Amino acid sequence: MASSSVLSVATQCVSRNASSLSINETHKGKAKLGGSTLRFSKSSGRISMTVAVNVSRFEAIPMAPPDPILGVSEAFRADTSDAKLNLGVGAYRTEELQPYVLNVVKKAENLMLERGDNKEYLPIEGLAAFNKATAELLLGADNPAIKEQRVATVQGLSGTGSLRLGAALIERYFPGAKVLISAPTWGNHKNIFNDARVPWSEYRYYDPRTVGLDFEGMIEDIKAAPEGTFVLLHGCAHNPTGIDPTPEQWEKIADVIQQKNHIPFFDVAYQGFASGSLDEDAASVRLFVACGMEVLVAQSYSKNLGLYAERIGAMNVISSSSESATRVKSQLKRLARPMYSNPPVHGAKIVANVVGTPALFDEWKAEMEMMAGRIKNVRQKLYDSISSKDKSGKDWSFILKQIGMFSYTGLNKNQSDNMTNKWHVYMTKDGRISLAGLSLAKCEYLADAIIDSFHNVS
Ligand code: KET
């Protein structure tokens, strides 16, 4: 009886402040008090009361910093200035600074609608027609590695997902092996290998004194790495520097990697975008394969077909025998299945249709040349504007020597901040600007912003 009255006092006390109160016949009760929940129960004459305070179970999870590249687009969207310019992410824009859907993509999509293509699951390794097309595009259809069935190709979630799959293969089958990556590199490379628990370190690449390639340093660092190191190489249009080795330098790099028994891992995100030619931009990969090396290659169709949001790419492993290629492919599938099960079909069909239909393939090449050409034009105009406006005598010719979507301006973090805060020019803090997001009309404005930031901010 005494305990019952305590329960009654407790319930009265709670009910005065509680928004809801309920006690059932088993003498269990619950009350809401502010944001907290009180639970009480009576058993064998004792009352127990617990308070579930409304503290999130996720309290210990800290706020993540914005992504250094994609976070720039978020900041750009929030800026209300008319002058604003998004040179952060590497995404192609028209001269009117609008996103561009390639005509060949629209045509390929129409073909899919006309055929009434279904939405069945793809196999784990992706669309067969895509896998064939993508390996042929990379290596050339008559490459002996393809003829001898030494290429294991698995459709991936664009370049990033394909790199991640390659990293997972390294983690599982080359325990302790390290990846050497260029200094600097695309920021996400480090995240990819970190999350896959693959250790990495850097090789010298960019020389700020010459604003060019530190070739000697690169070779020394590759030579110094323990045998069997994976060496991550940008197939063309190195991101962020826009500086690629010459064909002679590529040969030397291939020699050293082969002598040291290293394994080259190519990231090919810009095939066709550096020179405008698909074949020329794949020359580095083809050279390594022709030397008889086993090579990993991640491919992306985000840029060259403008399929950013379709997440279409591939992971290729070129092996020395068809048997090992078959085994590697089976393991890539095994890694993919619990990660994302099987890849999306839409982008794969677009690529397969474009590459597999001669008229569309030719049209694609023309559109790619057009895109690469527009970037070259703004590159030239930016250089002309800066060099005629800047009277300091500084040599800006590096802008013309760099290739691909980006220019690595040499602006430091403070100067890059000034570009954004004062001039509303959004760019990554490493001084990279995406020329694909620049128009001829905005070159003079950008030149003023760069000159001001370079000379007036330390
Ligand atoms: N590799 C490189 C070198 C690269 O620049 C990118 C994208 C990717 C791979 C991956 O792209 P995907 O869309 O996953 O196929 N770079 C641009 C976009 C980004 O950061 O995600 C960029 O550097 O702006």
Residues whose N, C-alpha, C, O or C-beta is under 5 A from the ligand:
A	BS01	KET	I69 G88 V89 G90 L157 S158 G159 T160 G161 W186 N239 D267 A269 S300 S302 Y308
